[in-house]
Every structure is written in structure tokens, then in C-alpha cells.
Amino acid sequence: MLAIVAPGQGAQTPGFLTPWLDLPGLADRLSAWSEIVELDLIAYGTTAGADEIRDTAVTQPLLVAAALAAAEALDVTPGVVAGHSVGEVAAAALAGVLTPEEALTFVRERGRAMAKAASITETGMTAVLGGDEAEVLAAIERHGLTPANINGAGQIVAGGTLQELAAFQEDPPARARLRPLQVAGAFHTHHMAPAVDHLRQVATGLNPGAPRVTLLSNADGAVVSDGAEFVKRLIKQVSAPVRWDACMATMTELGVTTMIELLPGGTLTGLAKRGMRGITTVALKTPDDLEAAREAIK
């Protein structure tokens, strides 16, 4: 079974869209989508620097547009789709819950609302690598932090105020390495609650359809068969932890044998190599990877 997955914030790198613009029609598609998200996606994906594309209001639409463009170029039908954090918005479009235009409108508002929420309090995120999971979670709780991403394969991301994260750095879990992340705020924590309220209003303008393929939720790794329910989960997920470990467990239970990670790929296939051992993985980074992806599913 084939799974197609879409990465989340942090996967972007300066210039990652550049080689893709040579594909027929892709630049025109991105130009049209730029009108929807009110950003120059081509400029941000080709010439913008790292700091510019780290801006949450830019990063989120850029990643969803890149994933959808790569999926169109790949042109294969998966058995399962899932996305990590903002990648869930791309997954919703791939599954037919939202049209690409609805997904881009939603992610435009998601990025702006989360950036605004992040500006209220100085917050951040720290990746915890290794250690005993129970001990890591206990240490995160002890410092008043939230396990914002439970990614599996020995990786958990803690989110909270900069003061809480500094204390955590001084008192880390045993046998774990802490790596502060270059993000604008504590995403998927209670600090994002104002964004949830805004997105509930945005969702009134959507017309969700039933998923056409198996669609997984970050909330718990569950298969969601109702489009309206998935949109509710998309909204709630903004301030709730991402359980990518549960998504990988579900994919394993469903019999996934091949995973293709959409542009800009690498993060989720890396986790799968450690958390879903034995499956074939292909990360789409340049158009040259499209042929390898097609070969992998023959």
C-alpha cells in the first residue's frame, strides 16, 4: 500500500522550489495560487532567505502550495494520505475533503492567525532526541511545557514560554539531547488558542467533502471518514499536540509498504526509516525524485 505524506513547518529551505519551475505548468499554477494566499509563492520559494521563509504567515501557505504542486506533478493515487501539522491541510486537499483553493484559503488564515497568536507571548519549541519516553514526557510536564509533537523514533518536541524552555535546558531528561528549534512560537500548545477561535469562523466558508482515500488525523492517528469532522480536527489541532507516532502506527497497521513524502521532503521519510522499518521511502526534493517515486510504486 502506498502512503503519500506532506511535511510541516521546518521542512522549508531557501530556494527549494527553484528546480520545480522548469516543469510544464507549475509556475502558472503557483502564480494562480499566489493570488489566493496573497503572497508571491515563486519569490518566496526561490530567492527569499531563511529568515523570510521562517515567518509563519509565509511558511504555511508556501509548504501547502509546494506539496500540492508536487502531488500534481507526481500524479499517482495513494491508498493513504497524511500530513504533519500544516501538512494536514495539504492532505485534506489530496483526499478531496477540501479543494486546493479552499485549502490555500484556509492555510492563509491559519498562518496569519498562528503568527498573531505567537506574538502575544514569547514562546518557542525544543526538540528532545532520545531518552526514555516516559521520563521525557514527565520532564516536559514538570517544567510546564507541552509535548507539542510526539513524532516517534525517539523524537518529541516541547513547546512553551522561553523562560520554561530555558529551565528545561538546565534540567533535561536523562540520556536525552535538547535542540532548540528556529520557530516563531509554541505551535500545537495552548498558546495558539486565539488562532483556533479565528479558524472556526473561517471554516464556515468551507464545504468539506468525504475523503476519497484513507485519511489520517494528527490528533490520534485515526482514520477519519467524514470531511466535516476532519476540518474540525484541523482547527482543534492548531492548539493540540501532533501525534505523528500514532499516524505511523496506523500506517503500519494498514499495511503501508511505500511512503512518498511530498516537497520539501526528508523529515517524515527520516522518521519512517526509524519508526516504520522495512518500508520503501522516497522524499521529493527535486523533480529528479519523481521518477524514483514512480519506480517505487510499480
N, C-alpha and C positions, 0 to 999 in steps of 0.2 A: 504493500500500500504506500502511496505517495503522500507526503505531507509538504505543504508549502507554508512557510512561516515568514513573518515580517518583523524586522528588528525595531528596537525602541531607541530612545534618546541616548546619545553617546556613541552610536554607530557611525555618525557622520564624520567625514574628514574633508579638508579643503580640496576642491577640485574633483570630488568623486564622480560628478555627473559628466565631466568633460568627454570621455571616450564614447559615452552613450549617445551624444548628439549626432554622431555620424549615422545612426540607424534611421532609415526612412520614416518620416512622420513623427519621430519622437520629439523633436524641437517644437514642431507645431502643437503637439499635444501639451507640452509643458507651457507653452505660451498661452494657450487657452486656459489652462488650469491656473496660471498666474493671475488671470483676471478674477478668478473666483476667490483665491486666498489673499489677493491684494498685495502680492509680493512678486518680485522678479525671480522666479524659481531658477531660471537658467543662470542668472548672475550669481545667485547665492550658491548654486551647485558647481560653479566653475571658477569664478575669480574671487569670491569672498574669502576672507581669512577665518581662522579658527574661532576667534572671539565673536565675529559676526554670526556665524552659524551655531554658536553655543546659545544664543538668545532663544529662549523657549518659544517665543511667538514666531520665530523663524524656523527653528529646528523641526518642530512638529509638522507643519504643512510640508516642509521640504522632504522629510522622511516618508510621509504617506504618499506624496506625489511620486517620489523615486520608486517606492515599492510597487505602486500601481503601474507605472510605466514599464518597469522590468517584467512584471507579470504579463502585460500585454505583449511584450517582445518575446517572452518565453512561449506563450500560447499553448499551455497544457492544462488539462483538467485534473486537479488533485482529488484524493479521497478525503483528506483532512486539511483544514486551514486553521491557523492560529497566529496571533501576534503578541509581541511582548510590549506591554504598556501602550504607547501611542500606536504601535504596530497593530493593535487590535482594531483600530479604525480602518486600516488597510484591509485587514482580514474580513471585516464586516462587508466591505465592498466586494472583495473577491468571492465571498459566499453569496452575494446577492441580497444581503439584508439592507444595504444602502447602495444607491447609485454612486459612481465615482464623484459626481458633482455634490451629492449630499454628504459624502464622506469628507470631501475637501472643505465644504462649508462648516461642517461640524468641527473638524480639526483646526480650522482657522480660529474659531471661537474658543476651542479647548486651549490652544496655545496662548492666546491672549489672556484668557481667564486665569490660567495657571501662573503665567508671568506676573499678573497683577496680584494674585494671592501670595506669591513668593516675595513680593516687595513689602508686605506688611511686617514681617519679622525676618531677621537674618537667620536663615536656615541653610542646611546643606545635607550631604549624604556621604557616607563612608562605606566602602566595600570591605567585608570581612572574609578573608580567604583562609580556609582550613579551620582547624579546631573541632571540638565536639559540638554538634548542632545544638543539643540541649543546653550546653554551657554557654554557647554563643548567644542563644536567644535569651537566656537568663541574664547575661551581662547587658544585653541591649535593653531589656526591661528595667534592670537596676538603675540604669542611667537615664531613664525617662524617654528613651528613644523608641522608634517604631521599626520593626523588621519590614521595611518598605518593599524589598524584593527578596523573595526566597527562591533563588534561582536553581537550586540543586547543584550537584557536582562540587559540593563544598564551598558554595558562594552565597552569602547573604549580604544584603545592603541595608545599612541602618540609616534612618533619617530623623532629623530633629534640629534643634537650635544649635548654633555654632558653639555656644557655651557647653551644651550637653555633649556635643561631639568632641570637644577638647577634653572634657573629663573622661570620656570613653577612651580617647587616645592614650591617656595617662594610666588607665586601668583596663587594659584589654583582656579578652578571654585567653585562657591558656592555649598555647600552641597555635595561635591564630595570627595572621598578618593583617594589619589595617591599612587601607589605601584610600585617602580622601579623594572624592570624585569632583571633577570640574563641572558642577551643575549649578543652576541658578537658585535651587531651593530644595526643600524636603518634599519631593513628589511622592504620591501614594501614602501620605500621612494626614493627620487631622488638620495640618496647616493648609491643606488645599480645600477645606470645606467651602470657602466662598466661591470657588470655581464650580463646585457641584451645583450650587443654587443657580448659577447663571446657565449652566448647561441643561438643566431641567427646562428652562424657558426656551432654549434653542431647540430642544428635542420636539417641541410642539409643532415645529415646521417640517418634521421628517415624516416619511411614510414607509416604515420598515416593512420589508418583505420576508417571507420564510427563507431560511438558509437553503441553498441548493446543494450544498455539500456539508459534510460533518464539520461543525464549527465549535471550537473550544473556547472556554472563558478563563481569563486570568484569575478570577475570583477563587476558583477551586478546581480548575481543570475539567469541569463538567462539560458534556456535550449539550449545547443549547439549540433547541429546535424551533423556538419561537422568536421571530425577529424583534418584536416589541420588547420582549424580555431581555434580549441581548443588548438593545440600546439602553435599557435601564441599568444593566450591568456596566456598560461602557461609562455611564455617568457616575455611578457609585464608585467605580474602580479608581477614579481620579484621586480619591482620598482614602483608598483601601489598599492593603498590600497586594503585590503581584505574586501569584503562586506559579511561577514557571516550572518549579519542580513537579507540581501536580499536573501541569499540561504535558510534561514529558512522560509522566507515569501513565496518563491516559493514552497518549500516542503509542506507548509500548503495549498497553493492554489491547488496543485496537489492531495491533499487528503492523504498525508502520515499519517499513523496511528502508525507505529512502526519504531524506529530508532535503529540500531545496530552500535555502534562505535567500530571500529577495534582497535587492540592492538597498543599502550598502551592507552586504553580507559578511559574516565572520564570527560575530558574537554568539549567535544561537547555535550555529553548527559546532562551534567550540565547546559549548556546554553539552551538546548532544554526544560528542565524541567521548565525553567522560560519564554522562548520565544515561545514555542510550547505547551502550556499547554494542558494536556489531552492525549498526545500520550504516548505509551509504549516505554521505553528506556532500552537498555541493553548495558553496557560497557564491552568489552572484556579486562580483566586484567590478568586472569589465565585461563588455559584450562577448569577449572570447570565452567566457564561462558558460554562455548559453548552450553551446554545442556539448560541453561536458555534462550539463544538466540533462539535456535531451538523451544523451547516451546512457545516463544513469538510470533512466526510467524505461528503457527498452526491454 
